[in-house]
């Protein structure tokens, strides 16, 4: 380590020491709210550090809201936080198991909570070294990358790269037909704003990703569910729903369906598109799990040529949930109006996130990373499936690709009650009716196999079922 780095590290340690001393005095109430802190000169002498070290420590504490600066007067201890209510400690066991239940419990969970019901990979499975390397590369890049708005359609080199990646699945989309978004969820939200009026009917799979329900409810749409089979939606009931409800839109995962893990068959895909054409139905195809496939499944957008199918995706599942970057591939004649809508709702694109994703996708390590993910998921799928079967929980599809196992419980066992019991043990499960519009999945749970390695999960499941 060079001398400058050593000095910086040492100064950082001294700054933290000064900050810790102030925090300790506030906690011990020797510095009460409103009390003036020692002057920078006096405290530097007391702590035997430089004045610049104290200045930096005070500035950091002020940024955290622990102390306050009064220009010309000095620094003062801030007022206390509102007292913590005991009701805020621990999980909300009384919350209804609605479409937001799993999301709220998983996103708000502490580090000590196990999350076999969540929809993302463990942090240890993500390409942390590649992310850090890409961030360092960006830090050395142009100032514009770090400070300016992105264009409404998004970073052109990333859109070119996405066009080539889609071509591998048979989807022909020019870069001008691709728009970058903040996430897959924002992509769907933007399309719903673009396509729907309040009261319009939207078809979803039953079961389907629970956030589809919540998002469509926010858009005041009428949502109709169609039962899902291991090869796709029940095509006869789908046709019936088109006649009865005259929907404007259908939202689905055609590859690696969430929550079931099912894969759309080519026969069902062709029949589905024929019905959509006859009924003037638009389809949003959410392809967020594309890189988890071992063998590419049929894509509706490939069969349709982006005529009435809109293709979306993101990188939160394979790269980082903190890097919010998704995309829309849509018909060419939509793009100007979609661009105007995006400017109206979010202005430009997230340039930093786009540059980071581009850097990672161009790195040859990304393909190795997703190859490793597929291998690890296959192993976790086999292990989780075996352990669940041993305690009487049955997978709907035996060892599908991807991360999800959709499982049925023994007769008489309610998934929502199991989820509440598990939550008391700091385990977040995903009960079936959170995914089911018809509320007919009370005996089902969705398991994320990448988050299901801990033995405590299976002990809790056994205990909950015995009750």
Beta strands, then each sheet from edge to edge (+ up, - down):
strand 1: 67-70
strand 2: 74-77
strand 3: 178-181
strand 4: 201-206
strand 5: 222-229
strand 6: 232-233
strand 7: 249-252
strand 8: 282-286
strand 9: 309-314
strand 10: 326-329
strand 11: 394-395
strand 12: 404-408
strand 13: 430-431
strand 14: 444-448
sheet 1: 1+ 2-
sheet 2: 3+ 10- 9+ 8+ 7+ 4+ 5+ 6-
sheet 3: 11+ 12- 14+ 13-
end
